[in-house]
Amino acid sequence: MNEKNNLTDPSKKPLLYYYSIALLAVFLLNWFVFPIFLQPRVQEVTYSEFLKQVDAKNVTTVELQENQIFYIIENAEGKSEYYKTGYIEDPDLVKRLQENQVEFKSVIPKQPNILLSILLSYGIPILIFVGIGRLLNKNMQKQMTGTNLMFGQGKSGKIYVPDSDKKSFADVAGQEEAKESLTEIIDYLSHPDKYQEIGAECPKGILLVGPPGTGKTLLAKAVAGEAHVPFFSISGSEFVEMFVGRGAAKVRELFDEANKKAPCIVFIDELDTIGKRRDSGFGSNDEREQTLNQLLTEMDGFEGNKGVIILAATNRPEVLDPALLRPGRFDRQIRVELPDLQGRIDILKVHAKKYKVDSNIDYNLLARATAGASGAQLANIMNEGALRAVRMGNQTVTQADLEESIEVVIAGQQKKNDILSEKDKQIVAYHEIGHAIVAAKQTDSAPVHKITIVPRTSGALGYTMQVEATEKNLITRSEVLNKITTYCGGRAAEELVFGEYTTGASNDIEQATKIARAMVTKYGMTEKFGMMGLETGGNNYLGQESQLTCSSETARIVDEETLSIIKQAHADARQILQENETKLHELSKFLIEKETITGEEFMKIMNA
């Protein structure tokens, strides 16, 4: 009975398949591959060629068979070359060979002893394959028993943040609302008695939702650091295994460990890897669904007052299974959004503590120049500034270093070897000044901060940087139109001065079209459609585009409305530049000389 169970054991099946394939490979190698390499290469020639080689005394050895003749010739390098030819009745052949001192013996080596041949050809390869198979079997047994799943020892998870890496809320800036929502969890983990007296239970699961780089993992570590409890960290992708059932086993072991160390925090990063909505359609993943089912079961299995809090993070909440989000599981969602102006200032100051920075850093200006940046991007900007300070030989990180690092992150490094021709430099200068003049002459438009015609590695030959004076959460229709008109300023300047188009406006065209289409389909800023929504879907956190939800006829009208907005903006930009053509020429010449000018220099000439 035990033998039968061993044969039907699923863990033995991969090994059985392996041995079968290995045996088949040995036979195929011996029947087809080895004979090709073991036998010498024999070239076939004519009988007259054979006699010619004999008379030239090139033939050293010959073997006469009933139907063919084998012979050996030594080449200039002293290596033997094997030849064969057909046998022809020739009474003088033997005498002729003897006269040319040709030796008579076997040319093609005979097969070795059959027993030895079988041992070498079959026995040794089979032994090698068996040895490899046993090694694989041992590794599989190791996996199946879960020895690699011990938290803190294996690769499947990390337990508790070391003291050197312990985080607190002081390390997290720009997420005040999220920290307030998590304070209750910390208080529960620190003082569970006062909650149990009333009968209140802490939420079992808390889902951190937000764009990449906003600090979801950092917040989870800070919660564990503030509460002084063990912290289990594991990524959703670590649950996904090749063998069906292994992910579910990992979930069980994770929760077993967590229950032993309660109160504690379990953090699952990238929850959408295993938490996608289940369906029975084609292409479903049994392993992922089993893992998800086990996770749902475990979250129901432990009591809310035991002190095991599950934190999870994702930037794709729309794909999560509804069963994960129901009350009793991940029923509390905390939005970890991109930081606002004050949040960016605080984040820059937190990261500045790691570096030797100048005392005159204007964090407000840096924060305004990085609207829409995440915490991770701001950390990268600070590090780029420190690297530039070292390259420039500065003792501290200066304001100029940080402003340049913002440009590096936005547009790439300066291309020092890419020197523009005078004609190209002139076109780029007029293009960028066109943007700047249109922006400056419109009300409710962001002030110009910097204009440059120095090429960047992103492909930009120049750019105009605008920095808002204050943080804006809402944008009016006139401000959106002003932005589109500013994008059209570069092309309008080229038309006005050179009467010609260039490819330099490709990015401007893309951005203007994107904003104009959003006015029609998402923002309800046209009389034609009013407040009718024409787009749906998309992931705001990952920048995925939404899809049109209208008929083809309506889509055609959407294109017409979008084109109408862009044409009007282009006409407005051209009119502004015509009214300020003198300033356009004056500022362009100044920019060609300087290559980079500040917003203050630009406005001084504009207002002169």
N, C-alpha and C positions, 0 to 999 in steps of 0.2 A: 504493500500500500504506500509506503514511504517512497519507494522507487518511482511509482506512478506519479506521485505528487511532484517529485523532483523534475520529471520529464515535462509535466504540464505547467511548471512554474513559469510565469511570464518573464521573470528575470533571466531564465536560462535561454529563452528563445533567441535574443540577439546574438548570444554566444554560439548557438547551434547554426544560425545563419552564417556567422563568421567562419566557422570551421568548414561548412559546405563550400563556401566561396573560395576559401583558401585551398581546399583539396582540388577543386576544379582548376584553379589557377596553376597549381603544380603540374597537373596533367597537360594542360595547354602549353605551358612553358617547355616541357620535355618533348612534346610531340611536334611542335611547330617552331619554337623560338631557339632552343638550345642547339638543335642540329644545324641550324644556319650558321651559328657562331663557332661551333666546335669543328665542323668540316672545313678544310682549306678551300679557298676559292679557286676553281679550275676553269681555265679559259679554253674554248674549243677553237682549233685552227685547222687548216687544210693539210693534207698529207704532203704536198709539195713544200709547204712552209716547214713542216717537221724535218724533211730531208735537208732543206737549206740550213736549218739550225744545227743539224748533225754535222754537215760538212764544214760549218763554221766553227765547230768544236765548242758550241755553246751549251749543248745538252750534257748534263752530268750524270743523270740517272734515268733509266727507262724501265717501264713495266709493260710487257707484252701480254695482252689478254686475247681471248678468242675473237672478240668483235671490235676492240678498240685498243689504243696505245696511250699510256700515260707517261709523261716525261717531265723532268725538272730542269729549269734553266736558272742559273744564278745571275742576278742583275749586277749592275755596277756597284751597288751598295752592299753586295754580298748576301742579299736575301733571296730565298728560294721562291720561284714563281712556277705554278703548276699549270700544265697544259694537257690537252687530250686531242686525239684525232682518230679517225676511223682506220680499221685494219684492212690493208690491201695485200694480196698474195705477192710477196717479193722475196725470191730465194736468196738474194744478195743482201738482205737487210741486216741479218745478224753479223755477217762478215763486215759490213760497212760500219756497224756500230762498234765492233771490236777494234777496227782500224782507227776509229776516232776516240778510243779509250772511254767509251760510255759504260757505266756500271749497271749491271742488271740486278734489280731488286724491287721490292714493293714501294710504290710511290705514295699511294693514298694510305694513311695509317689505318690499321685494322682496329675494329672496336675492342675496347678493353674487356676484361672478364665481366660476364653478365651480372654476377652477384655484386661485384664492386661497382659496376655501372648503375645498378638499381639503387645501391646504397647512396652513391653520390648524387644521383639525379632525383631520387624520390625521398629517401630517408632524411637527409640533412635538411632540405627545404621544409618538409613536414614538421620536423622538430623545431625549426625556427618559428614557423607559424603557430605551433602549439604553445611555444613559450610566450609569444606576443599575445595570444589569446588568453592565456592564464593571467597575464599582467592586466589586460583589459577587464577581465572578469573580476579581478581583485579591486580595480578602481570602481567598477559598477557596483559591487557589493558595498564599497565604502560610501558611495553616493546613496544607495538605497537604504542604508542604515542611518543616514543623516549625520554622519560624523562631521561633514563640512558645514552643517547648519548651526553649530554651536555659536551663539551670539558672543561677540567679543573675541572669537577664535577663528571662525571661518570667514568667508568672503561675502556671505549673504546678509550681513547686517552689522551695525556698529552699536555698541551699548555704551551709553553715558559719555558725555562730552568731558574730556580731561580738563583739569584745572587751568592748564595753559590756554585752552580754547573755550573756556566758559564765557558765555555771553549774558548780558543783562539788558534791560530796556534802555540803559544809557548808551548802548552801542547801536540802538535802532533809532534813527531820526526820520522825520517826515511822514510817520505813520501813527499820528496821535490817536486817531479814531480807532484804528485796529488795536493799539495798545490798551485803550480803555476797555474795549470789548473782551480782551484777554485777561484783564486784571482780576475779574471774577473767578476765572479758572485758577489763577495763582492763589487767590485767597481760599478757595475750596481745598486745594492740595495742601496748603499750609495749615488751615484750621477747619478740618472736616467736621469737627464735633458740633459747631454752632449750626451747621446746615442740617446735620442728622437730628438735632433736637426738634427742629420744626418739621422734619420729614422731607426737606427739599433734596432733590438729586441733581447732580451736576450733569450737563449734557455729555453723552457718551462720545459723540463725534463732532469735531469742528473742522469745517472746510475753509481753507484759505484760498481765495480766488483772486487772480490778478495777472497782469502782464509779466513776461519774463524779466528778471532782474530787479523786482520791486522789494525783495527782502522777505519772501515767505518762509524760506528755510531759516533765515536769521531770526525771524520772529519766533519760530518754534523753539530754537535753541535758547532764545532769551527767556521764554516762558519756563523752560526747564531750569535755567540758571537762577531765575528769580524765586522759583518754588523750591529749589534745592532737592530735586527728585531725580531718579534715574531717567535717562533719555534714550529710547530706542530709535534709531534712524535707519530707514531702509527705503530704497527706491522701488517704484512699482515694477520696473523692468526686471528686478532681481527675482520676482515671483515667477516670471515666465521661463519655463524649462522646456527641454526637448521632449521629455517623457511626460505623458499625460498623468496627472495626479501629483507631480512633484511640487507644483506651485501651491496646491491645496495643503500639502504636508508642511510646506514652509509657513503658511499662514497659521496652521495649528501650533507649530512649535514657537512661532513668534508670540502668540497670545498666551501659551503656557508659560513662557519666560516672563512675560509682562505681569501675569497674575502672581507669579512668585515674588516679584519685586515691587508689587503695588504698595503705596501709590507711586505711579510713574506716568511718563508720557511716551506714547508710541507715535512716531512721525513717519507717514508714508508720503514720499515725494512722488510727483507725477502720477497721481492716482488714476488718471485717465488711461494709463497703460493697461490696467486690469479692470477698470470700472466702466468700460464702454457699454453702451446700451446693448442688451442681449436681443438676438433675433434668431429665427430658425431658417433664415435664408441661406442661399448658397455662399460658401466661403466663411462660414462661422468657425470660430476657433474653440475647440472643445477644451483645451488646456486653460485658456483664459477664462472661459465661462465657469469651469469647475473651480478655479481660483477665486473668482468673484462670488460664486455661491458659498464657498467656504468662509470668505470674509463676511458675508451677510449673516451667516449662521453664527460665527464667533461673536459678532457685535450684538447679537440677540442673547448670546449665552452667558455673558458676564453681567453682574449686577452694576447698576449705575453708581452705587455708593461704595464700591470697592476701591475706587481711586485710580482706575486705569482710564486715562483720557487719550483719545485718538485724535491726533491732528493730521490733516492731509492737505496737500497743496496741488493745485492744477491751474492751468491757464486755458483749459477747454471744458468749462462747466456744462456747455450745451450738449456734449456727447455722453455725459454720465448716465448710468442706468437710474431710472426713477426710484427703484428699490433702495438705492444707496442714500437718497436724499429724503426719504420719508422720516417722520418723527420717530425718535428712538435710535436713529443711526446718525448720519451727517445732517442733522436737522438745524444746525446753526452755521450760516455762512458769513464769513468776515471778508469784506472787500479790501484788498491790498492794492490800491490804485497808484498811478504815477503821482509823484509828489507835486504839491503846488509850489508857489514862489517861496514862501517861508520854509516849506519842507526842504526845498533844494538848498536854501541857505544853510539850514541846520545840518543836512547831510554833508555838504562841502566842509563845514566846520568840524564835523566828527572825523572825516577822513584826513583833514589837515593836521590833526593831532599826531599822525604817524610820520609827518615830514617836518623839516625845518623850513618854515614859510616866513616870508617877509611880513612885517607888522602892518603894512599898509595895503593889504589885500582887500579889494572891494568885492565882498561876497555877493552883495546885492546885484551888481552888474553881471557877475559870472552866472548867477541864478537866472537873471532875465535873458541872458544869451543862450541858456540851455533849456528853454521851454520844451516840455514833453520828454525830457530825459529821465531815465530810471535811476535808481540808486546805484546799480552796477555800472551804468554809463558814467555817472558822476565820479565814482571811484576810479574808473579808467582815465577820466580826464585829469584827476589829481595826480595819478601815477605818470601819465604822459608829460604833465608839467614838470614833475620832479626829474624825469629822464632828460627833458630839454635843458633844465637848469644845470645838470651835470655836463651835458654836451657844450653848453655855453660857458662853462667854467664859473658859474655863480655859486656863492656860498649858501644861498637860500633860494627857495622857490619864489619867484616874483610874479607880479600881476601880468607882465608881458608873457612869461612862461605859460601861465594858465590860459590866457586868451589865445595864444598860439595853439595850445593843446586842444582847445575847443574846436578850432578850425581844422586841426589834424583829424579829430574824430568825425567832424561833419564832412569835410572835403578831401581829406588825405594829406599826405606830406607834400611839401613844395617840390616840384620837379626842377632841380637845379640845372640839369643838362638839356632841358627842353626850352630852347631859346626861340621865341616867336619872331617871325620876319616882321619888318616894319609895317607891311600891309596888314598882316594878321593882327599885330599889336594895335594898330589904329582901329580896325573893325571891332576888336574886343573892347577897347576903351570906350568907343561910342556906344556899344551895346550896354555896357555896365552903367555908364553915366545916364543912358536912357532910362534904365530901371530906377536909378536914384532920383532923377528929376521928377519923374512921374509920381514916385512915392512921396517926395517932398512937397509937391504942389497939390496933393489931395488932403482933405481933412480926414481925421480918424484913421490915418495910416501910420504904421510903426516908424519911428525915426530911423534914419540911416546911421549905422554905427561904423561901418568900414566898407571901402571899395578897393578891390585889388584886381590886377590883370596878371598876377603870377600864376602859372599853370599848377594844377594839383594832380596827385596820382589817381584821383577818382575820375579823371577825364575832363574836369572843369578847367577851361582856359582862363577863367576869372569869375568873380562873384561879388554880389552886393549883399552885405549883411545888415539886416534890420533887427533892432532890439526893442521890444515893447517897453513902454515906461512903467506900466503896471501889469499885474496878472489879469487876464481876461478869461472868464468862464463861459460867457455868452458873446456871440459875434452877431452884429446886426447885418441886415441885407446890404446896406451901403458899404459896410466894412468888407464884406465878402466881394462885392463888385470892385472895390478899390484894390483888393489883393489881385484879382484877375487882371485889372487894368495895369497894375505894376508888372505882372508877368509879361504883358504885351509890350511894355516899354522898350525892351531890348530890340525886338524885331522892328518896331516902329522907327527907332533911331537908325537902324541899318537902311531901311527903305528911304527915310528922309534925306540922309547924307549921301549914301552910295547908290540909291536907286536899284539895289540888288538884294537878293536873299542869300543867307548862308545857313549852314547846318547848326550854328551856335545856339539857336533857339529851341532845340529839340526838347530839352528838359522843361523849358518854360511852357511849351505847347502841351506837354504831358500834364503838368501841374494845373494849368489853366483849364484844360478840358475836364480833369478830374473834379475840380471845384465846381465848375459850371454844371456838370452833370449831377452832382450832389445837390445843387440848388433846385434842380428840377425834380429829382426822384426821392430825395430824403428830407430836405429842409422845407419844402412847400413854399418856395420863394418866387413862384411864377403865377401870373394871372391865369394861364392856360389850365393848370392842374390844381392850383390852390393847395389845400391841405391833403391832397390825395397821395398816399404812400405808394411808390412804384417799385421799391426794392425791399428785399428781405434776406435773412440769413447772414452768413459771414461771421467771423470771430474778431471782435474789436481788439482783443488782447494780442492776437497774432497777426493783425493787419490783413486778414483775409477779406477779399472783396465780396460784397453782397450781390445777389442775383436779381435781375429784373423780373417782376411778377406782373406782366401785362401782355396784351396781345401784340402781334407783330405790327399792326397798324399804329397802336399807341407807342410802341418803341420807335417807329419812324418819326412820330411827332416829338418824342423826347429828343431825338437827334436834332431835329429842326430847332427846338427851343434852345438846346445847348449851343448850337452853332450861332443862333441869334445873339445870345449873351456874349459869346467870345467876339463876334464881329463888332458889337457895340463897344465893348471894352477896348478893342484894338483901335477903333476910330477915336475914342476918347484919348487914348495914349498918344496917338499921332497928333491930335489937336493940341494937347499940352506941350508937346515937344516943338511944334511949329511956333507956338506963342513964346517959347523960351529957347529959340534956336541959337541965339548969341551965347547964352550960358552953356548950351550943349557943346559948342565948339571950344569955348574957353576952358571948361572943366575937363574935356577930353584931352586937350593939349597938356593940361596940368597933370592928369593921371598918367599920360604916356611918359612924361618926364620922371614922375615920382614912382610909378608902378603900384604903389599902395598909398591910399590917403584915408584919413580918419573922418568920421562924421562931422567933427568940429571944423576941419579944414574945408570940407564940402559945403557946409552951411555958410561959412564965412564968405566964400566966393559967390554962393547963390544970393546972399543978402547984400552983397557989396553994391 
